[in-house]
Amino acid sequence: MNAYHLALMSTFAYAPFSQEPASADLYESSPPPYTLLGSIGHVLQNQLGRLIKPTRFNTAGPYHLLCEEVPYSKRLEITPYDPERYVKEAEEGWKNPEDVHFLYDKDSSTQAFITHNDNVVLISVRGTQEMFADTTRDLDARQVAYDDGKGQAHRGFFEAFQAAKPFVRRYLEAFYTGEQTLIVCGHSLGGAIALLLAEWLRCLPSGPDVVLYTYGAPRAGDRAFVQAAQPLTHHRIVNHDDPIPALPLPWMDAEWKLALSGTALLFSSPVVGIVLLLAGLVNLHGDPYEHHGEQQHFMPRKPGGGSEAAILWQPGCALIDEQTCARYVGEITLDGDMPKRIPLAGSHHSSDSGYARAALTTLLRWHDSVEKRAGALFTDSEIRDIYAQVKSVQQLLESWQPRSFNEFRWEVRRSGDMRFYGKSDLELRAIYADALQKGERLRDEQEQALSRAQQRLLAQAERLVTPHSVFGEHAERADVAELVAQWRALKENQAAERLAGINAKTLPSYV
């Protein structure tokens, strides 16, 4: 499975298993047939189980998968419905296939589905959907002990993980052979829960092989948790203009004083783009939460561009990796409105219009590279576009000039910000000096990181995309060229290719 398929699975997790319940209180499992188009049961049983290619996953689509008929042991299917044969299982709570494969925990509003074949066990966790329940959980950012490992975890995410754990454990006891790879994926809130779940699985005595994919996931643990979880393979995919990975915000699990240095930095400088970035990064880096995993970054070719035309790369630089998150944190810090403006939706954060679309066009671009560019990861024009954006951030960083202390004091008094209320001039001077010191240190660090990012871009441009990168174990199939030609001929994929600029004329070599 590649990142595109797993992005679809993360989108798919938002679907009901059969019929959408009128409310959480009325939720009940049901036997097949599962007739709701795009539901998990319908795709897995009514379509894939009957050799029908699915194109709709929940409300997302049409998406077109490359499908083939395989032996039963290789199918991602649901258990057969046979009440006479499975009497004992029904008595223990597995009355319907829905009970086996689907989790809907009423108390925590946690939703996930799980399936397997002889090679993998696939677990997908749903993100934010039910606005009140999920938002409450997103904002419940006090830290609690991560009992299944080391460090502290976000309380709201941890409680959802606790709800999912018995469901996953029971499934593994029944279907895990010891040979399968456990693939865990999740979008948004689901990605945070998936991280806690995957780390628990990695530490099981059976020592399973666990791989985690997250899309637009917020931070779920503190430094001790992140360091302890370093052995976990985690592909953390972030869309350039998605602010959700900034969560939890620095003041959501403690008092506002955590955000004081970044706030002071804003008042110590003219409020332009680079100050929002620096102040946001100061607050994010001073927060007890940290990100886990190796970040893969979807970056649009032009500022403000859509997800479909994004380039997937690894800048390894906070001013690029966390640019939107830092701006967002800086803006909220400046306005002093705490978490009132947290966006729980938006095209760049969407699992469908954001991540799945970007993953699709990336897959198409990679295939085009194998066919036409001898596997070059980027075209010459793509390198130019991304390089120019990195350079513009570097120039913005060089333009930063702080105000004098007197100007800072005047701005603070004029703003009426309660975080500085009652502070003496001596205290303000200490806050001002601390803010400038952190800002200047961060600027120096990021100037070096931006230079490295430019070199990383050029180095990654030397990386070759191979048929195996695109098709995995199917790359050697004799009919793969014919299947891909048919797939690319579909109108939705042709539209995706146009958005990705695949047919654009290649420019002369980049220097």
Order of alpha helices (4+ residues) and beta strands (2+ residues): alpha-alpha-alpha-beta-beta-beta-alpha-beta-beta-alpha-beta-alpha-beta-beta-alpha-beta-alpha-alpha-beta-beta-beta-alpha-alpha-alpha-alpha-alpha-alpha-alpha-alpha-alpha
